[in-house]
Amino acid sequence: MTGTRKAIAAVFTGLLLAVLATTPAAAHGDKLKLTVAGDGADGVTIQASYADGHHLDKPVRLVLTATGSEGRTVGPVQLEPATEGQGFYTTGPILSPGEWKVRVTAPAPHTGAATAQVQARVAQTPAVAPVADTRDADSASTENSGGAAPGWWLAVAVGVAVLVVVALTAPLLGRRRSRP
C-alpha cells in the first residue's frame, strides 16, 4: 500500500512542477519593451522583449513609421521577424540619407511603443583588397637565379623528356625479347 501512495505522490508532484514551470511564461503580461536603432546605413533594427526582460517566445506584429527632415515620411510598414535572433526585427534599406524620427508600435494583444532619432547614411561598399602581381615575383626569382627558368618548369621539362624516351624505347625492348 505504501508503494501505491509513493507513486501517487510522485505523479502529483510531477504535475505540480509542470504547472509551476509554465507559470512564468504566462506571467509576462501584454507589455513589450522595444529598442529602436539605426543599422549604420539606411535601415532600422528593433529588439523586442517582454517588459519583464524575458525574450519573446513567439513573433509579434510591429509597425514602423518614420518622419524625416523636409517633411519626408515612411510607413506605416509592418515588420517581420529577422532570422538573426529571437525578438529581432530589421527593415532593410528603407530610409534615405538624413536625420529621421522613427516610431515603432506593437498593437494589441502585446502593446508597446518606442521612438528613436536615427541618422541614415548611404550604404558603404566594402573596399576591394589589392591583388599582388605574381609576375613581379617570378621575374625577381629569375633575376636572382641568373636568368634560369623557374624550378617547376625544369621539373616539367625533365618529366616530358623521360616520357618521350620511354615511349620510344619500349617498343624496341618488346621486339627484342620476343625474338629467340
Steps between C-alpha positions, in 0.01 A plus 500: 500500500784743576643441150172615348498813718854584391410458133192722536703762692768492226238553225344794686843651568586472129174667400555780753853563368373504141234761588750715692752485215251644249382780730786748422427480128141600557603772747676716237193714453403692191768773507803493273831681528620621158852625430535688169831590331648567158688222325793723402370555147145562378304252712363457851540217753260423782551273801173395662467328838242469772489788748638267769816450291430150369549425131198466276382143463292574189497757218304820557373756254696825489420810295759766408443861399776755441511874445804668348610853441319697233175313573612162363304202638526122488231256608308364658702186425422166663822326610572130485739325742860474379695176501782650709340427835196467716308830520725667242345699215665689216365713217775475241564811287198720566627850585670756281811671639432753775356536849183299574260470795396134502202367698426130542176378655363160590122473484288284734523242644867582572523877518811712500651805335842656457638806321859568397701751296683317222770635272468322165806485277577371155598134525874452460644241266790295633843604380661273244816342632805561279617194309873436496651476153660155486687583179728730700587215736578263208723755328677572828574130551627475140727799552633362829580163343704653219229475233424128555143375453289448811539160665158363415554551126822305525320210672232495229760503223693210656176303549398547135847396381487180708156414360622549141801276558286226657242522220771460233696220667211286629406359154864421427540311827176312438616383154838395624359268767252337265778372272671169593 
